[in-house]
Amino acid sequence: MEGCDTIHINLSKLDEALATEEIVKVAKQKGIKLISFVSGSTVAEENRWFWMIDNKFKAEQSIINSGIHYLIFRPSWFLSLCH
């Protein structure tokens, strides 16, 4: 993160909550000014019963509570074109 003032977090197949928490710790140490993160449109307290949503929710909370400016993308769907 040396020389950066913004980072983007887009993780998959990891413990996103734990990984994001660690990334946020380092970001604070390195003076990062903005974190962007890819979450999902269904990430909300009432949907935390589903483990993937709970993981994203916890990751979002780490970012929101970090004191660093943030931008959370909550896309509803990704579409890939196959040729």
N, C-alpha and C positions, 0 to 999 in steps of 0.2 A: 504493500500500500504506500510505500515511500513515493513522494512526489504527487500523490493523488489527493484530490479534495472531495471526490464523489466516487461512490462504489455502487454497483448493481448486484443484487443477490437473486439468483435463480437456481435453486437446488432441486434435485430429484433423487429418489431412492436413497435418501439419507434420513437420519433423525433431524429433520429441518429445524425443529425447535432448538435442539442442543447446538447444532452447527451455527444457526443464526445468532444464538446467544454468544458463542465464542467469537464470531465475526464482529459483532457489535462491540465486544470488549476491546478487541484489537483496534477497531475503527476509532473508538474514543481515545485510545492511547496515541494513535497516529494523527489525530486532529481532523478526521474526516468531517466534512461539513454537510453532506447530503448522502442519504442511503435510499436507493430505490429497490423495490422488492416485488416479485411476481407472486401474487396470492391467488384467490379465486372468488367468484361472485357469491358463493354460498358460505363463505367464512363468516360465521356469526356465533355468538354465545349459544343460541338455541340449537345449533347444528354440531356442537362439540362432541356429541355421542359417537360420531363417526371419526375413527382414529386419524384419518388424513386431514379432516377439517380441524380437529383438535391440534394437530401438529402445526398447521398453518396459523391457527389462531395464536398459539403460544409464540411462534416466530414473530408474528405481527406485534404482539405485546412487547417483546424484547426491543423491537425497533421503536415503537411508539414511546416507550418509557425510557429510552436511551438519552434523551436530551439533544439528540442530533436531529436536524431537519430531515424529513422523510417524504417519500412518494411511494404509495402502495398501489400497484396495478391490480385490479380485480376483474380479470377478463372472464366472460361467461363461457367462451368456447374458442378453441384453436382449430383451424381447418388447414390441413395440408393437402396439396394437390398431388396426386400420383400420376405419373406418366408412363 
